[in-house]
Structures are given as structure tokens and as C-alpha cells.
Amino acid sequence: MAGIAVFYPIVKAMNGTVDATLIAFLRFFIASILLAPILAYRGSLRLPPVRDWMPFIGLAFCAVMPT
């Protein structure tokens, strides 16, 4: 919850100057960069089973709709 609260003023400051899709990308990119070392330390950073790859590929190409 604190992550969302910290990100809100940043979005308000960047509103209108930076594209909304870039802000969304940066939000998830920063979260991924911060969570990856934690998952690696816990030993739970692994690829999903091959049968689950197609839904992830579909999400990668279709989940973000530009506004």
C-alpha cells in the first residue's frame, strides 16, 4: 500500500508531460527490479511450466491498451 501512496504524487507531477503508457511501464519495471532479488534470495524465482507460456505471451502483447 505504501508503494501506491508513494507513486501517486509522482504520477500527478508527470501527468501531461509523459505518456501514460510510459508511466505504467516504469511502474511495473521498477516493481520487477525491486522484487526479483527478493524472489531470487528465497529461491522462488523460476520459469513457469511450458504449458503456461502461451497465456503469458498473450498477456505480454495484448494486456496493455494504449489510452
FENPE-V287883 format. One record per backbone hydrogen bond with DSSP energy under -1.0 kcal/mol. CO is the residue of the C=O (numbers start at 1). NH is the residue of the N-H. Records with the same first field share a line. If there is no record, write none. Layout:
CO: NH / NH
//
This chain:
1: 5
2: 6
3: 7
4: 8
7: 11
8: 12
9: 13
10: 14
11: 15
14: 17 / 18
19: 23
20: 24
21: 25
22: 26
23: 27
24: 28
25: 29
26: 30
27: 31
28: 32
29: 33
30: 34
31: 35
32: 36
35: 39
36: 40
37: 41
38: 42
39: 44
49: 52
50: 53
52: 56
53: 57
54: 58
55: 59
56: 60
57: 61
58: 62
59: 63
//
